[in-house]
Amino acid sequence: MPALPLAIIKHPLGGLAGEEVQQRAAGVLNTVEQLCTTSEQQLANV
């Protein structure tokens, strides 16, 4: 799948407090939003 969008979160998540997990998720939120709103064709050209 050449245009498979990936959002990467620093691991490990296990053993972290809920607040720390939320901070990591917030840090990748912009990437997830961009991947969800960008066409497959545009993603394939990146």
C-alpha positions in Angstrom: 0.0 0.0 0.0 2.1 2.9 -1.2 -0.1 5.6 0.3 -0.7 3.9 3.6 -0.7 6.8 6.1 1.2 6.2 9.4 1.3 8.3 12.5 4.1 7.3 14.8 4.0 7.6 18.6 7.1 7.2 20.7 7.1 3.9 22.6 6.8 2.4 25.1 3.3 3.4 26.2 3.0 0.6 28.7 3.6 1.7 32.3 3.0 5.4 31.6 0.6 7.5 33.5 -2.6 8.4 31.7 -1.5 12.0 31.5 1.8 11.0 29.8 -0.1 8.9 27.2 -2.4 11.9 26.5 0.6 14.2 26.0 2.0 11.8 23.4 -1.3 11.5 21.7 -1.7 15.3 21.6 1.8 15.5 20.0 0.7 13.3 17.1 -2.8 14.8 16.7 -1.8 17.2 14.0 -0.2 14.4 11.9 -3.4 12.3 12.3 -5.6 15.2 11.2 -3.4 15.8 8.2 -3.4 12.2 7.2 -7.2 12.0 7.5 -7.8 15.2 5.4 -5.2 14.6 2.6 -6.2 12.7 -0.5 -4.6 9.3 -1.2 -3.1 10.7 -4.4 -1.3 13.5 -2.5 -0.1 11.1 0.2 1.4 8.8 -2.6 3.4 11.8 -3.9 5.0 12.6 -0.5 
